[in-house]
Amino acid sequence: MALHQTNNEDALPFDDVYSLPISGRALPKYQVPRGVSDARAVKALIHDELTLDGNASQNLATFCTTWAEPEVHALMDECLDKNMIDKDEYPQTAEIENRCVHMLADLWNSPEGETTLGCSTTGSSEACMLGGLALKWRWRERRRAAGKPTDRPNIVTGPVQVCWEKFARYFDVELRQVPLEEDALGLRAHQLRDYVDENTIGVVAILGVTYTCAYEPVAEFAAELDRIQQETGLDIPIHVDGASGAFVAPFLQPDLVWDFRLPRVASINASGHKYGMAPLGVGWIVWRSADLLPADLVFSVDYLGGDLPTFALNFSRPGGEVVAQYYNLLRLGHEGYKEVHGACAKTAGMLAGKLRDMGPFTVLHDGQEALPAVSWTLTDPRNSPFTLYDLTDHLRRRGWQVPAYPLPADRGDTVIARVLVRHGISYDKVVLLAEDIRKAVEHLSAGPAAHVEEQPGFHH
Ligand SMILES: *Cc1c(COP(=O)(O)O)cnc(C)c1O
């Protein structure tokens, strides 16, 4: 009997994922479907759709983790059901969060690392909100105690990430964003005195400016604010936005003084999911000492029998990222982070060298002394046959995601391109990228005729 002729009642129904009912039509977009579908088919179809996203391993725009060890995947899976807020039900996850806070306080040289306060957040944005709120509360207490008005708080910053614009708008604080000086990669200390006054709740110093990847000189800010205090009596604290840099500087630039070694630094935030190498969804904020976090910002949550202090904007939040952060701290230690970020800095330096050799570019940041990243401009944009937007567009054809963007407001005519090198972006991959940049420059410089010649059979 031929094999295909079967009356066998045990034969399985044909269940190829691409032949099931849900696979034979476009997936629903506007209404929840009536019925149930096959799990494997739904998974396969969503998986296929996600392949249309950019390839994260070629995403050189993001600061965020795009590669993790298998152990991190396993711990994340294990923690799928853990809610960070349920500290009473998951006391060990809460304990692990606390250990991370104290390890980071120590890493950032808090004089009271074992007793100071801090917490995990969804990312640096939430951490910055909490840091900003503590500054605002403390400023208001001082003003009230002095019998002075409290209706016009301001915060002084350089070219900040959008989360500070959000903080200012959501919490009614004037954002005094100091314009970038010609050739500056961030705020400069001498600019501060024209912007701070009695209503300044604090100065934000950025360790790893989003636009240029440079560190702002926190120690110089502190010294300038010391002088301003001597002259005017104003005692203005610093919050360091170390979203990227607070997980880089302690390992690659240990002698750089930017952290709680400076008494004026009141709080520091970092993104665990950037150079902390945890999966997406975790940030950190730590105060220099417990007294700097006003008590009435801390809520006592009486939940399922427990009575626990929390300071956060969210209630429920996943616990896995925090656990994975702890894994990374234990697994890598100082030496491991130094190895990983050091390799990235070396790769960034190589790319910077190749970009310089290509001719049309000026490298702004070469991955040394600050974040392992490269930012560059066109040396002579007016006479260039292409823009950086053309270049990054061209690179996209090979899947490379390299951003090009203008500097903030007053320097908006300067366009920058930027590449972040992180764990998982190998030296070899960046050699390939550099070669593609070289080819793109050649192609874009050749002018329109080159396009025609490239396409045999194309005639006007
Ligand atoms: C990324 C970044 C933020 C925002 O952090 P998220 O973790 O993405 O919320 C804030 N400040 C700086 C300097 C950043 O680089």
PDBQT file of the ligand as one rigid body, heavy atoms in Angstrom, charges set to zero:
ROOT
HETATM    1  C1  LIG A 501      19.355  57.550  28.528  1.00  0.00    +0.000 C 
HETATM    2  C2  LIG A 501      19.488  58.767  29.343  1.00  0.00    +0.000 A 
HETATM    3  C3  LIG A 501      18.447  59.179  30.185  1.00  0.00    +0.000 A 
HETATM    4  C4  LIG A 501      17.128  58.440  30.241  1.00  0.00    +0.000 C 
HETATM    5  O1  LIG A 501      17.342  57.163  30.738  1.00  0.00    +0.000 OA
HETATM    6  P1  LIG A 501      16.323  55.942  30.524  1.00  0.00    +0.000 P 
HETATM    7  O2  LIG A 501      16.973  54.845  31.282  1.00  0.00    +0.000 OA
HETATM    8  O3  LIG A 501      16.270  55.705  29.060  1.00  0.00    +0.000 OA
HETATM    9  O4  LIG A 501      15.000  56.367  31.079  1.00  0.00    +0.000 OA
HETATM   10  C5  LIG A 501      18.655  60.282  30.974  1.00  0.00    +0.000 A 
HETATM   11  N1  LIG A 501      19.816  60.968  30.934  1.00  0.00    +0.000 NA
HETATM   12  C6  LIG A 501      20.837  60.612  30.129  1.00  0.00    +0.000 A 
HETATM   13  C7  LIG A 501      22.106  61.404  30.145  1.00  0.00    +0.000 C 
HETATM   14  C8  LIG A 501      20.702  59.488  29.313  1.00  0.00    +0.000 A 
HETATM   15  O5  LIG A 501      21.725  59.114  28.519  1.00  0.00    +0.000 OA
ENDROOT
TORSDOF 0
